[in-house]
Amino acid sequence: MTAELDANGTPPDIVPGPLAAPPAEFARRHESAPLEPATMPSGDRVPVVVRYEDVRAVLGSPTSSRNLRLPGLPRLVSGIGIDDDPDALINQDPPEHTRYRRIMHGTFTPRRIEPWRPRIAEIARDLLDGLGDDFDLVQGYALRLPSHVICEMLGVPMSDYDRFVRWTDMFLSTSTATEQARYQGHTEFMAYAAELVARHRAEPGADLIDLLIQARDEEDRLSEGELVQTVFALITAGYETTASMIARGVFRLLLHPAQWTELVTDPDLVPTAVEEVLRFDGPPASAFMRRMTKDTDLPSGPLPAGTVVMPNLNAANHDPRAFPDPGRFDIHRFTDHPPNPHLAFGYGAHRCLAASLARVELTEAVKALAIQRPALRLTGSPESVTWTDGLVYRPAVMHVTTGG
């Protein structure tokens, strides 16, 4: 296959297909252009890794660095962005990352998260009980559920919800016109995270922030900057990323009414359906860029030292070499003879620390809808659903009904 080049001889960029389907450009890149550049929100063009085995190789390689703070390197967004904070776990390399991750790991194991399942299910039920027959699933449910959960886990007052929603929306914007607003949102949010840490130090309890303050591994502990950045990251990722997956996942299920009916009939199918949701529609944003510190050979070709690349998790999850007929949404795909593990939560040392929590929240969110709102459907046409424009791509508004 050959690309249809634009007037400047540039290959097309990767944009979602109709109804947020996988980009049509994936098929060409999978077949014949697995390392071709694409334009980042900043305007920089970097090679995008799209094949499943290549993405795993980049994410698992010791030559793959998250330190993108060297002068002149391509950026994900203009101005301040996620790549800039050296205290962020996602931006650290070994040995700092190994220490930081080891301290944090025990907090989010399945064993620590599973006791939260009944409470998460209860929050989902209570939210649905408070909604009428017609509602916006995004604002009324998808955003509210993870924000309630993360506030309870961290010991954050729910009264602060509107504040961190506003800051998160500003920080995750990719528009160059809002660069100052994004900087302001980041600065105010970090100050708020520092205030939360100080408040918990003054009045210790048993919330997750208190556990993080106490976190030790042998003689090690989180630095003050790491601690504040962790609180910031947990609120941001624990709210927006999971909310986006709930919204995107429910949208996809409602586009397949026969499969939705199966879940209504047998809610025990929800956990495996969620794995297909994660493969097909996740993640709402791709992995972070990597800088290769040495010459690195991928299955599809070499990456010279110094190359900055973007591993595209969504593209890897739609690679026909790993997932036969990847454009077919099938809630039974992971049931009997599961294919390769999907990469919605990443791979390697930087695999999502809170994957277990996200799985539980997404599962209980869908299960509550299947049980309490079995007649759920879109109020208008699928094409009428509006989508966000930023680092995280999800429905902005999604009106649904359960009435007759």
N, C-alpha and C positions, 0 to 999 in steps of 0.2 A: 504494500500500500504506500502511496505517496501523499504528502501533505499538500493542501491547498495553501500556498504561501500568500502573504499579503503583499501590498505594493512595495514594501521594503525588503521582500524576500524572507520574511520572518514566519516561522511556523505558527499555527493558531495556538492561543492560550487554552488553558484547561478551565472550562466553565461548566456548571451543572447542566444536565439535559432537562427536557420538559418534565414538570412535576418533580423536580429535584432528583431525577434519575441520574445514574452515573454519567459523567461526561462522555459524549460521543467520541471525544479525542482519545480516550483510554484505549480503544480497540486498535487504532493505528499505532500508538506508542508501544503497546504490548507487543505487537507483531514486528515492528521494524524500527522503532525509535525509542529504545528503553532508557536512554540517558539524555534525551534532547532537552535543551533549556526551555524554560517558561518564565513569564514575568511575575515577580512577587508584588505584593501590594505597594512596596516601596518604589517600584519601577525597575529594580535590579533584575537581571536575567540570570538564572542559575540552572544547572542541570537538574532535572526532576527524575528521580528513580521510581519506576512504576511496576517492575516485575516483582512478584512475591519473594523469590529467592534473593534478588538483589537488595530489596528493602531489608530483609532479615540480615543479610551480610553487612550492610552499612550499620544498622542499629546494633549489631553484635560485635562489631570490629573494635579492637583496642586502638586502632588508628583513627577512630571516628570521635572527634572532639566537639564539645558544646561551647568551647570558648570562642565566641565570635566577636570579642571586644577588641581585637587588633585593628589598627587603623586601616582604612581602605577596603575592608571586607564587605561583601554584599549584606544587605539588611532585609529583614522581613517587612518592617514598616518604617516609614520616615519618622525621624524624631525618636523619643524614648519609646522603648518597646520591651517585650518579654525577655529579649536576649541580653539586656543591659545590666541586670542586677547580678553581681558576682556571688551574693549570698543565696540566690535561688538554687534549690536542689537540681532543677532541670538544667542549670547552666554550669554545673561543676563536673570535673573529670576526676578520676582516681588520682591520688588517694583521698582527696577531700570528699569526693562523692561517695566513696565506699564507707567512710566514717559516718557521714551524714545519713546515708541510707540505712546503715546498720542501726543507728539510734532510732530512726523513725519506723523501721519495718514492723516491729511487734505491735504497733498501734493499729495497723490495718489488716492484720491476718484474718482469714475467714473465721477463725475461732473467736477473735475479738469482735467481729462485725455481726456474726450470726445472732447473738442475743438481742441485737437491735431490730431484727426482722419484725417481731410482733408490734413494736412501737411504730415502725415505718408503715406497716399495714394499717394500723389504727389511724395514723395521720392521714393516709390516703382515703380511708373510709370517711373520716370526719370532713375532709375537704369536699368530697362528693356530696355528702349530706347537706352541705351548705350551699350547693349550687342548684339552680332550677333545671327545667327541661332544656333550656337553650342557654349556652354559655360559650365564652372564649376559652378553649381548652388550654391555650398557652398561658394567659394571665391568671386564669382561675384555678389552674391545676398543675400544669407542667412546671411553671416557675415556683409555685408555692410549695409543692411537696419537698423538693430538695433544700429549699431555703429553710423550711421548718426543721428538717432533719439536721442540717449542718449547724443551725443556731442552737439546737438542743445539745448536740454533741460537743460543741465548742464552749457552750455557756455564753452565747452571744444573745443579748436582748432582742426578741423578735420585733420590738418597737424600732430597731435600727434597720429593718428590712429595706425600706424605701431608700435609705442613704446608700447602702452598699450596692443596691440594684443600679442606682444612678451612676455611681463610680465605675462599676463593672461595665456598664454600657459605654461610658466614655472611653475607658481604657482599651476595650476590645474593638473600638472603631478603627477602620483602616483608611478612612478618608484623609487625604493630606490637608483638607480644609479644617479638620478638627484636631490637628497636631497639638495645638495649645491646650485644647480641652482634654485630650488624652493625657498630656503631662499633668494637668491639674487633677484629673481623676486619680492618677497613680499616686501623686503626692498626698492628696487628702486621704486616700485609702490606706496608704502606709502609715500615716499619722494615726489613723483610727486603729489600725492593728497594734501599733505601739501602745496606744492608750488602753486597749483591751489587756495586753500583757501586763502593764503596770497595775491595772485594776485587780487582776487575778493574783498578782504578787502581794498586793496589799490585803486582799481578802481571799486566801486560798480556799479551794473547794476540791471537787473530784471530777471536774469537766476535762475535756481533752486538752484545753490550753494549760490547765494545771499539770496534767501528765507530761506535756511537752516541756514545761518549765522544769520539771523534775527529771527529765530524760537524761539518762546517763548510759554510757557503755564503757565498762571498766572505769577509767578516770576521766573519760571524755564527756562532754556535754555540748548542747547546741550553744553557739555564740548568740549574743543579743541580736545581731543582725539576722542570723539564720532563723532564730525563733520568731522574730517579727515577720520575716518574709514567709515563713511556713504558715503562719496564721493568715496572712494575706492570700497565699496560694490556695489554702484549704477552703476559704470562703469563696474565692473566685471560681476555682474548679469544681468545688462541691456544690455550688449553686448553678452556674451557667452551663457547664459541660453536661451535667446530668439532666438538667431541664431541657436542653437542646435535644438530647437523645430521646427523652420521653415524647417531646413534640414531634420529632421526625419519625420516631417509631410508630406512634399512633396514626400519624398521617399515612404512613406506608401500609399499615394494617387495614385502614379504612378504604384504601384503594383496591384491596383484595377482600371483598366482602365474604366470599366463601371461606377463606382462611380465618377471618374474624369470627365467623359463625362456629368454626371448629373450636376456637378458644373459649367462646361463650358456652359451648356444649361441654367442653372438657378443659377447665382452667389449669389442670395439671400439665397441659401442653405448653403453658406460658414460658417456663424456663428455657426450653429448647427453641421456642419461637424467638425469645429475646436474643439468643446467639445469632440467629439469622438477621434480626434487626441490627445488631451490632456490626455484622459483616456487611450487610447491604447499605445501611445508612450511616454507619459510624466510621470514624469519629466526626463530629461536627466541624472540627478543624484538623488539619494534617499534623504530622509530626514536626518537630522543630528542625531547622537546618543543621547540618553537620559540616565541620571542616576536617578534611582528611590530613592528618599530620605526616603521613608517609605515603609513598606510592602504594595503591591498593588495587588488587585485582578482584573485580566482581564477576559473577558468572557471565554477565553481558558485556564486560569490557573493563579496561583499566581506568582508574581515577588517579591522576597525578597528585603528588603531595601539594597541599595548599588549596585544592579544589573545595569549594563550598557547594554542597548539594542539598536538595530537598527530598527526603524520602516520603513518598506519598502513600500513606497507609490505606486510603480509600482505593487507590489504584491497585495496590497489592491485593486487597480483598476482592477485586474484580478481575484478577488475572486468571484466564481460562486454564492455565497450566496447573493452578492450585485448586480452583473451584470450577468444575464443569458447568457450562451454561451459566456464567456468573450474573448475567442480567435477569435471570429468573428469580423472583422472590418466592422462597419456599420455606415455610415454618417447620418443615420436617427434615430439612437439609442436615441438621446436626443430631438427628434422632437415632437412627439404626446404625448406619455406617458413616460416621462423620468424616468430612474431608480434612484437609489441613486445618490447624487452629487459625482462626482469624486474627488479624493484627490490630483490631480496634483499640486495644489498650497499649499498643506498641510492642516492643520486643527488646530483650537484652537488659542492660543495667538500668536503663531509664524507663522500663515498662511502668505503666501507671501504678503508683503506690496504692491508690484507693480503688483499684479495680473491683475488689470484693464488695465494697460499699456501693459502687455504681451499679453492679449487677443486681444486688438486693433491691435497690431503689427502683430500677427499671422494671424488674420482675413484679414487685408489689404494686407499682403504679398501673401496669397493664392488667394484672390480675384483678385489682379492685374495679377497674373499668369493665372488664368482662363480666364480673359477678353483679355489680350494682347498676351498670348502664349497658345491658346487653343489646339494646336497640340503637346504640351510638352510631351516628353517621354525620357526614359533613352537611352543614346547612345549605351551602351553595355548591357550585361546581368546584372540583379540585383546582381548576385554573384560577379561581377567585382567591385562593389562599395567598397572602403576601409573605415575602421572605426577607430576612434581615440582610444587610450588606456590611459585612465586617469579618473579623477573624473567625467568628463562629457563625455558621450558616444554618438557620433554622426558621420555621414559620414565625413571623412576627405576630400575626393574628390568625386564629383558626376557629371559626365559629362552627359549633357542633350542636346537634339536637338529639334528644332521646324521646321526643314526643311522638304522637301518632301521626 
